């Protein structure tokens, strides 16, 4: 088995390491957690490690948050050595989140937890903050040896630092064995059939609050597994790379505060959430916290906010209607008036432009509604909102500088790094605040550390390389998108296109994403909807079939080349309530693609309908 894995490492496709999504043309979301390993095992049984065979394995999981080919191979190899099911082995880039994942499930199951460790716990493990802010309860004990782990009425988590990846010494008193592997991250082993119900919950934490062990680090871990020797992490240029990245973000955003960089956009967003809740618990004791979030926004954002609220007693979700017939400014005004009446704390998460309708609110009115003084029923000044701005679509627009539109509002901006910041080469995301959020940013930094979710050395290196060219790539991708949108207007005038106006583009909003509501027909609303959904898939399938080297079925954008197509309702809005989903086509163009060929294929689609 180890010999086979060594051959796989020697022959693996470069895309397993170099990009965040491999073989999207054969990605089946419903089978994402099983299809890769089933086909990988079939190759193993045939002793086939040929590059051509590995190249056609389907995408594993989604991006590299939940998992990817190399993390799957690592987990499978460890499971084989230990005689376990491969799903019972879960790797993390973080050393503390696997602990938090078990504690989260036990919170809901009202189950006691003891954390036993040898040597030292991760530096970032802050037991007091985890109990006080996250609401997790546990007992913490140090032992000299695994043989000293006591029996316990509840779950036992055992944590050990290990310099080698390989077989794990399991003990009947241990439910969850977490091996810490320095800069590589950690591996969680779920022991015993009675604990298999934890698998899905732990994977969901990995998907929403952190990421799997990264591809590059998984390679190092697999090499240690194969050679049965200690892993070696080479010296990096992380100090200079990090300085370069922070400077680039400051220049791009015109912010004077120090940015924070996480292992993914959702890692940074989770730090924002927990940092703000920490601040509220310290400075507004006992007051209710309201997380205001659009119900149809990107599924990860929506789902994560609701997951945070589910864990903490005084945190609730308030829907913010922003798209279509709803005006963001008016909705924010209504919501803030209501929160003031409850004397609660408002944290607003919003995307500008919105996703998937690509709408931009009136920014002067937005500023006014966010800075408006409101009173509580007792006549006191209501707590002012924190505006958490998802700028992933347009990370180049200035909101945070001294003279910018939201300088007077407590505003924190964040962006997903797998999009424009890295051009699809890594998942690292970042956040930065304006001057009014200095104290909040300190709390966010604390929780980024507690979750051990800072960007890896290689992620910093990639961002240092990619960020300086980001604004130019945004400009070039917008030009392609505007030309394609204009072409679709002419070729299919019956389609409704959601994209920024020329006027908004002049103000700096130059996204490379648009959504397309295709013309439909039918005797009633049901028939029309069914026909349109069929047409959506027909268009996407034609594009990815006719232009397989450039057109992909994927939720991403901001990539270095190609064109990406998706239906938000069945991709980014996977956890969104059915009534809030958008069954439309969303397309995103890169700076580098054959635009004339895309026009030609779109024309073929128009002729076919």
N, C-alpha and C positions, 0 to 999 in steps of 0.2 A: 504494500500500500504506500509506504513512504517513498519507495523507488518510483512508483507511478506518479506521485505528486511532484517529485523532483523533475521528472520528464515534462509534466504539465507546466511547471515554472519555466523550464527551458524553451518551451514551444508556445507559450500563451500569446494571444493577440495583444498588440501594444495598447489597444483601446481599453483593456482591462485595468490598466494603470493610468493612462494619460487623460482620459475623459470621464465625465461624471455619469454618462449613460452609454451603454454598449448594446449594439444591435436592437435599436428601437423598432426597426422594421419587422422584427419578429417578437414583439413584446405583447403578451397577453396578460392584462392586469389581474384578471380573476385567478390566473395560475402562477402569478409572480413569485409566490412564496414556495412553490413546489417544483415548477417546471424545469428550472435550471438544474437543480440537484438530481432530479429523476433522470434527465438526459446525461448529466455528468457521470452518474453511477453506471448507466448503460455503457458509456465509453470505458469506464474503469473495468467493468466485467469483460469487455472485449479487448482489454489492454491496448486501447487506442488513445494515444496522446498526441496524435498528429495535429499540427497547427490548423490544417484545413477543417478538421473535425471540431476543434475548440472554437474556431472562428464562428461557426454556425450555431453555437449554443445560444439560447434565448437570453434576454435580459433577466437578471436576478433582482428581485425586489424593486425598489424605486430610487433613482439616483444612487447615492451611497449612504443616505441617512439610515434606511432600514436594512440595507445590505447590498452587496454587489458580488460579482463572481469570486473575487479573491477572499473576501470575508467568508463566503459560503464554503470555499475549499478549505480554508483554515478550520472552520467549525466542524466540517465533515471529518477532517483528518483527526482532530482531537477526539471526536465522538467515536471514531473507529478504534482508536487506541484504548479508549476507556469502556468500550462495549455499550455505548449510549446511543439513543436516537440523536440524529444530527440537530434536530430542532431544540434539544435540551442544552445545546452549547451556543452561547450568544456572545459575540465580541463587541466591545465598545471602544471608541476613541477616548472616552472619559474613564477615570478610575473611581469616581464617586457615584455617577448616575446609576450603575447597576444596583448599588445599595438602595438608592432612592426609589428605584423601580419596585423592589420587593416591599419596601416600607409603604409605598403608595397602595399596593394591593391589600396589604395587611390593615391599612387604615380603614378601607371599605369593608373588609372581612371581620373587623373587630378582633384581630388576632395579635397576640403578643409576639415581639421579636427580640432576640438577643443577637448582638453583633460581637463575635469573638475574633480576635486577631493576634497574630504573632508579629514580632518586630515592631514596625511603626505603621500607623494609618497614613493615608495620603495627607500631605501638608494642608490641603484645602478642606479636609473634613472638619467642619465646624459643628460639633454635636449640639451646642446650645442654639445656634441659628436654625439648624434643621428642625429642632423641636419647636422653637418659638415661631418661626415664620412659615414653615411648610406644614406644621401641625403633626409631624410624625413622632411616634413614641417608640422608645427602644431602650434596652439595657446594653451597656458597653463593657466588655471584659477583655483583658489581655491574658494570654496563656503562653507557656514556653513551647508547647508542642501540640500538634493536632490530636494526640492521644489524650490531652487534658480537656477536650471539649465536653462540657457537661450536658446531660440530658436536659430537655427544656419543654415546657408546655406551650408550644407555639412554634415559630420558625427560628431556625438557627442559621445565621449567615456567618461563614468563616472567610476571613480575608488574610491573604498571605502574599508577600512580595516574592516574585520568582524571576530568575534571570534566564530561564530556559522555558520553551514552550514544549509541552509533551503530555505524557500520561499524568493523571491527577490522582493523588491518594485520597480516595473518598472514605468517609467515616459514617457509620450508621446514625450518629447524632447530628450530622450536618445536612441541612436541606439545600443550602445554596453555597457553593464554593466559588469565591471570587479570587482569581490570581491576578495580581498587579504586575504589569510589565513596563515600568518606567515610562519613557516617552511614547511607547507604542500604544498604551491604553490598558485594557483589561479584558479578561475572558470570564464569563459567568457560566458555571455548570449547574444545572438543575438536577438534583439527586432524588430519586424515588418517584414511583408512579403517582403517589399522592400529591406531588407538587407539579405535575404536568399541566394543571389548570393555570399555572402562572405564565406559561410560554407566551400566549397571545398578548397578555397585559404587559409583559416585559418588552416584547417586540414593539408594542405600541408606544411605550415610553421612548424607546430608541428612535422610533420614527418621528416623534413629535418634539422631544425635548433635548435630543443630542444626535449623534450619528454612530454608525458602526465604525470599527477600526478602519482607518483609511486604506485605500488600495496600496499605497507605497509602504505603509507600516505593516500591512498584512503580508506583503512579500517578505519583509524581514522576519516576521513571526513564522511564516511557513518555512523559510530557510532554516530557522532554529529547530522547528519541528522535524524537518527532514534529516538534518545533520545530528540531531540530538545533542547539540552543544548550546552554550549561552548565546543569546542574540547579540548582535553588534550594531550599535547606532552610530553612524559616522558623524563627525563634526559638521555643523552647519553654519550658515552666515545669518542666523536668525536675528542677531542684535541689529545689524545694519539693515536687514530686510524689514524688520518691524519698524524701525525708525523711518524708512522710506515709505512704507505703507501708511503710517499715521500722518506723515507730512502730506502725502497725496490726498488722503481723505479730507484733511483740513483745507487744503487748497480747493478741492472740488466742491466742498460744502460751505466754505467761508465761515467755518465755525472756529471759535477760539478755545473750546474745551478739547480735552484729549479723547480721541475716538477709542472704541473698544472693538476688538475683532474676535468673533467666535467661530467655532468649527462649522457652523451652517447658519443660514438666515433664521431658522427656528431656534437654534441654540442661543443666538443673540436675543431673539424675541423673548425666550423663556427667562433670560437674565433680566430683561427689562421688566417683565411681569413681576418676578419675585423681588426685584430691587424696589419697585414702587410699593408693593405690598408691605415690605419691610419698613419703608419710610412711613407709610400710613399707620402701621402698628405702633411706631415710636412717637410720631408727632400728632396723631389724631386718634388716640386710644379709644377703642370701643365703637368708633364710627363705621358705618357700613361702607363698603368699597364697591363701586359700580364700574365694571368693565364694559364700555360701550363699543360694540363691534357690528359691522354690517353682516347680516345673516347670510348673504350670498357671496362674501369675499372668499379669497383663496382658502381652500379647505384646511390647510395646516394652521393658519392664523385663527380661523374660526374654531376649529377643534381644540387647539391648544388653550385658547382663552376659556373655553367651557370646561376643559379638564382642570385648569387651575381653580376655577370657581367651585367645581365639584368637591375639591379637597379642603377648602377653607370656609368655615362657617359664615363669616360676615362678608363674603365676596359673592356678588351676583352679576349675571350678564344682562345687559340692556341692548336690545336690537336697535341698530341705526340704519334707517332706510336711505340709501344713497343713489340708487340707479333708476333708470327709466323715468317714470312719472314722479319720482321722489327727488327733492332737492336737498343736497347734503347740508347746506347752511341752515335751511328751515328745520330739518330733522335734528341737527345739533342743538339749535335754539330750544326746540320742544323738549328734548331729552335733558338738557342742562337746567331748564326751568323746573322740571319734575324732580331732578336730583337735589336741587337747592331746597325744594319743599321738604325733602326727606333729610336735609342736613347731612348728606352723604358725600363721598369722595369720588369725583368723576375722572376716569382714565379712558380716553377716547383713542381707539385704533382706527385709522382710515388710510386708504390708498389714494394717492393723487398722482396720475389719473386713476380712476376707479377700474376695477377688474371685474368682469370682462368688457364693460361698456365703454371704457376709455373716455370717461367724462371728467372734466375739471371744473370745480365750483368757482363762483365769483370770489376771488381771493380777498378783495377789500371787505366784502360782506362776511367772509369766513373770519377774518381778523376781528371784525367788530363783534361778531357773535361769541367768539372765544374770549375776548377781553371784557365783555359786558359784565358789570357788577350785578350780582343777584343777591337777594336776601333770604335767610332762612325764616321759618315761621316765627322765630323769637326776635327777628329784626337784626340778627347778626349778619355779617358779611359771609356769604357762602364760600366754600373752598373752591378756588379757581381750578379749572381743568388742567390735566397734563395731556397734550396732544401728541400721540405716538404715530408718526407719519411713515407709512410704508412707501418709500421712494424707489422701489425696485424698477418700475417702468421708466422712470425719468430721474436717475440719481444725479444728473447734472444740474437740475434746477435749484436755485438758491432760495432757501427759506430761513436759514439760521444766522446769517451774518448780522452785524450791528444795524444795517440799514434795510434788511430784508423784511418781507411781509410778516413773518411770524416771530420777529425778534422780541416782541412784547408778550408773547405767550410761552408758557413753559412747554417747549417742543423738543421731542427726541425723534430724530430721523434714523431709519434703518433701511438696509438693502440686502437682498439675497445675493451672495457672492457667486453662485453658479451661473448667474446671468451676466450682465455687463462687466462687473468688476473683474472676473476671471475669464470671461469669454467661454464659459462652460468647462474650464479645466480643473476647477475645484469647487467645493461647496461653501467655503468660508464666507461668512457675512459680517457686516459691521454696523455699529450704531454710533451716533454722535449727537450731542445736544447743544443748545444755545446757552448763552451766559446765565439764563435764569434756571438752568438745570444742573449747575455744578454739584450741588449736594446730592441730587438724585443720581447723577452719573457715578458718584462714589459708591452708592448702594448697589447699583447695577454691576459695577466692577466686582464688588464683594461676592455677588451671587454667580457671576460668570466663573469666578474662582471656586466657589463652593461646589459648583457642578462640574468643575474641571473641564470646561467647555471652550477654553481659549483655542484659537486657531493653532494648527500644528506648524512646525518649522517649515515644512514643504509648502503648506498653504500660504504662509507669509512670503515665501520665495516666489510663488506663482503670482500673488497679488502685486508684489514689488515690480515684477516684470510687466504685468498687464495694466495696472491702474494708470500709468502715465499716458497710455494711448486710448483710454476709455472714452473720453469726450469726443475724440475724432471718430471712433467707431460708432458712437451714438449718432453723430451727424450723418455719417455715410449710410448707416442702416435706415435712418429716417428717410433719406432721399429715395432709396429703393422702395420703401413702404409707401411713400406718397405717390410715386409713379405707378405702383401696382394698384393702389386704391383708385387712382384716377382711371386706370385702364378698366377695372371692374365696373366702375360707374358707367362707362361707355358700353362695355360688352354686355352687361346685365343690369340695365337701369331699374329693373323691378326689385333688386336686392337692396336691403337696408344695411348700410355700412356704418359701424360705430368707429369713428376715428376723430382725432383732434382737427379743429378748423385751422385754416391758414393763419388766422388771427392769433390763435393760441400758440401755434408754432413760432410765430414772431416773438411771442413772450418767452420762448425757451422750452416749451413743452413739445419735444420731438421724440415721441415713443416710436418703437418699431413694431408695435402690436396693433392689430385691428380685429374687430369681430364682424361677422357677416351673418345677417339674417336673410336666408335665401327665400326667394318667392315661392309660394306654395299654392296648392289647389286641393279641392275636395268639397263634398256636399255639406259638411259640418265641421265644427272646431276640432273634433277628434280626428277626423280624416285628414284635415289640413296639417295638424301637428304630426301625425304619423308619416305623412308624405314628406314633410320638411326634414324630419329626423333621418329618413331614408336617404334624402338628397344630401344631407350633411356628410354621411359616410361615403356616398358615391363620389363626392368631390374629393374628399381626403384620400380615399383609396386610389383614385385616378392619379392624383398628384404624386403619391409615394410610389406607385407602380411605374409611372412614366419617367419619374426623375428620382430613382432610388439613391443616387449618390448625394443628392442635395435635400430633397423633401423627406421629412421624418414625421411620424405620428408621435408627438411628444408635447409636454406641457411647457417646455423651456423656451427661452428667447435670450437675446443678447449673446448668442454664440458667435464664434469667429467666422463660420461659414454655413451656408445652407438656409433652409426655410423650414419652419416647424408648424405643425397643424395639430389642433386638438378640439375636443368638444368639452367645455368646462364642466358640464353636468356630470360627465362620466370620468373626469380626470381630477382637475384641481378642486372640484366641489364634491369629492367623493363622500365626505362626512356631513355635507350640508343637507338641511331638510329638503325633501323632494319639491315642495312648492316654491322654494327659493332658488332652485337650480336653473341654469341657463343652457337650453338645448340649442346652441348656435355654434357656428364655426369660429374658432379663434386662430388667427395666423400671425406668425412673427417672422420677420425677415432679418437677415444678417447683412453686414457690409459687403459680403463676398458671396455672390450667387449669380447664376445665369438667369437674369430677369426676363430676357426675351423668351427663353424656353418655358418659364413659368406662365407667361402670358399666352403662349401658344397652347399649352396644355389646358389652361383655363378656358380658352376659346373652344377647345374640343369638348369640354364639359358643357358649355353653353349650348353648343350644337346638339348635344345628346339629350337635352331636356326641352 
